[in-house]
Amino acid sequence: MPLPSDIVVVGAGIVGCAVAYELARRGASVQVVDGRRPVGMGATQASAGVLAPYIEADERNRVLFDLAVRSLHLYDSFISRVVSDSGVAVRYQRTGTLEVTTSDERMATLRNVAARLEAQGLPLGLFDGRAARAEEPFLSGDVVGGLLVPAHGFVSAGELTRALAAAARSHGAQLIEGSHVQRIEEVDGDLVVETDRGPLTGNAVVLAAGSWSGQIEIVGLAASVPIRPVRGQLLRVMWNGPPLRRVIWGERCYLVPWDDGTLLVGATVEEAGFDERTTVAGVRDLLDAACDLVPSVWTAGFIGARAGLRPASADQLPIIGPSQVLPNLLYATGHYRNGVLLAPLTAQLVADAMLDNRIDPALEATGPRRFGRL
Ligand code: GLY
């Protein structure tokens, strides 16, 4: 079968836009379609953009850990390429994370994590409470210690997604917003993507519709793609005084300091179906957690709250790989808490597989086959 050259990407969140950009940059003709407008209006718009594999991907889950670390390593060059191809500025910082705790038991765990990561050669700092407060003077007196990972950082997920869309367009990609995808079907060797505003045809499709991936009918599939939404609420407050120096990560929330004086406070983890509303409970829990960690959040101005639906598979690994049912349908979905972090690597794995028939060994574990005949 000839390699595809004419590809429809379903979903214009950070993963869909990254995939579309990479495919277009490597010469494919690409259409990106999404039911919402502008780009990044699903989970992406409620992401704090934290890039922290050594916190979020436990190294005992080797597959996620390896993917996340590989993707972090791609980030510097990914950002400079996207900014240069798009002309769109993207705020991106690698100022590290300080994971802190108020419990001696958790501190013992952080010491074990530090020992394991140090053995892998990762630069780290392990602090007692006083040293942690020397690093971040606003931390609560209850903090008993923390683990600094200088390699971590954060990026504006919204700016990056808009830059990716612009960069994809600069390589000829076409963006179709406000068209809801209903069905994907093979017709005479092509793949037809049926939308409420008419069909799109390509010789391949990438399904990157996040939490909505399972709502798209794939003709020939006995069941829908097993992805469920997990709501995350995120707050934005206006910080008073000298900024925090880096992301502060606690057991009940994390804080992301922007150089415009705002602070993001994330995030709830809730089974709320497709309900994308913010709630009093979510806002209150996050504010309580933030004030416990950094008491002067109490005096911050409240700007607002957002909610997004993280796409989770049953084993919380992304689903990246070709369908066994429709030749030339490839999944790039289910990134759960790590869509922003995993976007550069996902784009590379998808483009390698589709355009060069290079199947990265990682796709063995991320492929859809683990959930049956998809
Ligand atoms: N990656 C952070 C979150 O999902 O809340």
Residues whose N, C-alpha, C, O or C-beta is under 5 A from the ligand:
A	BS01	LIG	G232 G266 A267 R337 N338
